[in-house]
Amino acid sequence: MSKSHDNVTVGLVSLTATSDKAKNIEKALSMVEDACARGAGWVCLPEMFAFHGPYDALWSNAEFEDGPLNQTLASLAKKNKVVIFAGSAGERPPNSSSGKVYNTQYVFGRDGSLVAKYRKTHLFNLLSETGAPLYCESEGYLAGDKAVSFQLDGWHVGLATCYDLRFPEYFASLSRASKLDCILIPSAFTLQTGMYHWSVLLRARAIENLCYVLAANQVGQHSPGKISYGHASVVDPWGTIRADSGHQEQVIVTTIQREFIKSSRSQLPALNNRCPEIYK
């Protein structure tokens, strides 16, 4: 377990990924470096930051866990002595020929080691009013089957990805054994739903768990008809948005504080008033 940090400076990246993998990675690495230069100890990338293109190209642009993208990110974390929450990227499953990939979130420690890994559980399938598919992740992705939380710098951190945000039962499972201090939610949350639901859902998850939520979201148009909402956000345990990237590519940096978690839970002891024996 790493040394405890009562205050952590976090950097969240909001970018517009396309089907140009090399350009996406170059941009993402530069923005991580920017966050590091501004004092971030944890840096968070958005969902599918390395490739956001057609589902039939997912396999060719995905990599195995030990592929060159993760090697690059591990080296970057080690060089800057930061924790990188590497958004998510397509992970080729071992011993599979299905042509589908996992949407996998990797976390690299300050020494470059892989400290956590989460495969997105809930797949987003959105239809138009006429029934035509707009986003159908099940066409290209496999669903994960395991909730992931872990200890980092003395914080209990839960991992989720984009559409998972809509399922409070998932977050309840993350906090069943121990209260969460922070939730990381890399996303490519769409403009169509984001303008109505993004900030409301982020605030709800923070308030329910009286913890911080760090949500790095993509922004802008990836391809015709696919637009992400942006507004990468840091939400505190009281549901206040402490930082917001707006609808543009940028890096936001702010500090999260363990003392604020403590004071929020002291004012509102909801977590101690849970009745898990009747929640079925």
PyMOL commands that set and color helices and strands:
alter all, ss='L'
color gray80, all
select helices_A, chain A and resi 21-37+55-61+68-80+137-139+162-166+168-174+191-209+258-267+270-273+276-278
alter helices_A, ss='H'
color red, helices_A
select strands_A, chain A and resi 7-14+42-44+83-85+89-91+101-108+114-119+125-127+133-136+141-142+148-152+155-159+182-184+212-215+219-223+226-229+233-235+241-244+250-257
alter strands_A, ss='S'
color yellow, strands_A
deselect
rebuild
show_as cartoon
